[in-house]
Amino acid sequence: MIFLRLFLFLGLVFHKLVWEIMKRQGPSSSQKQKPETSFLKSVLKGLKALFLLFIIIQTLFLDLFPITDQSLPLRIFGVVLYSLGLAIAVMGRVQLGNNWANVEDYQIVSNQKLINTGIYRYIRHPIYAGDILLLIGLELALNSWLVLGILILIPYIYWQAKAEESLLLNTFPDYNEYKKNSKMFIPYLI
């Protein structure tokens, strides 16, 4: 169990490191548009930080709400989903490059381009899709009913993705054609 926890933890660390490194390699602070900070954005950033802290503590130390006593098949399935989600999210983030903004900033960055190659050829929101798979896989690998709590995030993610698509549609004339040739979260399906 310790190796499983270590694997999951190192995946979370890798995910966070990719985001931090990519942020620092982006445009300098003077070139970036400063998103306006509001109370709601501050609350969202704080909630994201608390959620990450909880996930790390759970991953390293806690056995919460076990699903089954015979957990090996569930844990293996969880590790597969987790690994797939991690790969999709990181690939999406790397391919998005400097075109990325925090979810709570909800903005088009200066000099943004429409990315429609690589994983974005098939999925318009691979970071969201990957992160949801990662979190579902994490909870299943930890044999926790908290997986149901992750499912509650899906409507918010869908709403956020639709809002971003509306913004992108107003910014990029060819976005509508891109939408016709790709899926929102799951290639060839959804």
Backbone hydrogen bonds, N-H to C=O, Kabsch-Sander energy under -0.5 kcal/mol:
donor,donor_aa,acceptor,acceptor_aa,energy
5,R,1,M,-2.5
6,L,2,I,-2.3
7,F,3,F,-2.6
8,L,4,L,-2.6
9,F,5,R,-2.6
10,L,6,L,-2.8
11,G,7,F,-1.9
12,L,8,L,-1.9
13,V,9,F,-2.4
14,F,10,L,-2.6
15,H,11,G,-2.5
16,K,12,L,-2.4
17,L,13,V,-2.8
18,V,14,F,-2.5
19,W,15,H,-1.9
20,E,16,K,-2.5
21,I,17,L,-3.0
22,M,18,V,-2.6
23,K,19,W,-2.3
24,R,20,E,-2.0
25,Q,21,I,-1.6
26,G,22,M,-0.7
26,G,23,K,-0.8
31,Q,28,S,-1.3
32,K,28,S,-1.4
42,S,38,S,-2.3
43,V,39,F,-2.4
44,L,40,L,-2.7
45,K,41,K,-2.5
46,G,42,S,-2.2
47,L,43,V,-2.7
48,K,44,L,-2.5
49,A,45,K,-2.1
50,L,46,G,-2.5
51,F,47,L,-2.7
52,L,48,K,-2.4
53,L,49,A,-2.4
54,F,50,L,-2.7
55,I,51,F,-2.6
56,I,52,L,-2.3
57,I,53,L,-2.5
58,Q,54,F,-3.1
59,T,55,I,-2.7
60,L,56,I,-2.3
61,F,57,I,-2.6
62,L,57,I,-0.9
62,L,58,Q,-0.8
64,L,62,L,-0.7
67,I,143,N,-1.3
71,S,69,D,-1.1
75,R,71,S,-3.1
76,I,72,L,-2.5
77,F,73,P,-2.5
78,G,74,L,-2.5
79,V,75,R,-2.5
80,V,76,I,-2.1
81,L,77,F,-2.4
82,Y,78,G,-3.0
83,S,79,V,-2.7
84,L,80,V,-2.5
85,G,81,L,-3.0
86,L,82,Y,-2.7
87,A,83,S,-2.4
88,I,84,L,-2.5
89,A,85,G,-2.7
90,V,86,L,-2.5
91,M,87,A,-2.4
92,G,88,I,-2.6
93,R,89,A,-2.4
94,V,90,V,-2.8
95,Q,91,M,-2.5
96,L,92,G,-1.8
97,G,93,R,-1.5
99,N,96,L,-2.1
100,W,97,G,-0.9
105,D,102,N,-1.2
106,Y,102,N,-1.0
109,V,107,Q,-0.5
112,Q,109,V,-1.6
115,I,113,K,-0.7
116,N,114,L,-0.7
120,Y,117,T,-1.5
121,R,118,G,-1.4
122,Y,119,I,-1.4
123,I,119,I,-2.5
124,R,183,K,-2.7
125,H,184,M,-1.6
129,A,125,H,-2.4
130,G,126,P,-2.9
131,D,127,I,-2.7
132,I,128,Y,-2.4
133,L,129,A,-2.3
134,L,130,G,-2.9
135,L,131,D,-2.5
136,I,132,I,-2.7
137,G,133,L,-3.0
138,L,134,L,-2.4
139,E,135,L,-2.2
140,L,136,I,-2.3
141,A,137,G,-2.9
142,L,138,L,-1.9
143,N,140,L,-1.5
144,S,139,E,-2.8
145,W,65,F,-2.6
147,V,144,S,-1.5
148,L,145,W,-2.1
149,G,146,L,-0.9
150,I,146,L,-1.2
151,L,147,V,-1.4
152,I,148,L,-0.8
153,L,150,I,-1.5
154,I,150,I,-0.5
154,I,151,L,-1.0
156,Y,152,I,-0.5
157,I,153,L,-2.5
158,Y,154,I,-2.7
159,W,155,P,-2.5
160,Q,156,Y,-2.8
161,A,157,I,-2.6
162,K,158,Y,-2.5
163,A,159,W,-2.3
164,E,160,Q,-2.5
165,E,161,A,-2.4
166,S,162,K,-2.0
167,L,163,A,-1.9
168,L,164,E,-2.7
169,L,165,E,-2.6
170,N,166,S,-1.6
171,T,167,L,-0.9
172,F,168,L,-3.2
175,Y,172,F,-1.9
178,Y,174,D,-1.9
179,K,175,Y,-2.5
180,K,176,N,-1.5
181,N,177,E,-1.1
181,N,178,Y,-0.6
182,S,179,K,-0.9
183,K,122,Y,-2.3
184,M,190,I,-0.8
189,L,186,I,-2.1
190,I,186,I,-1.0
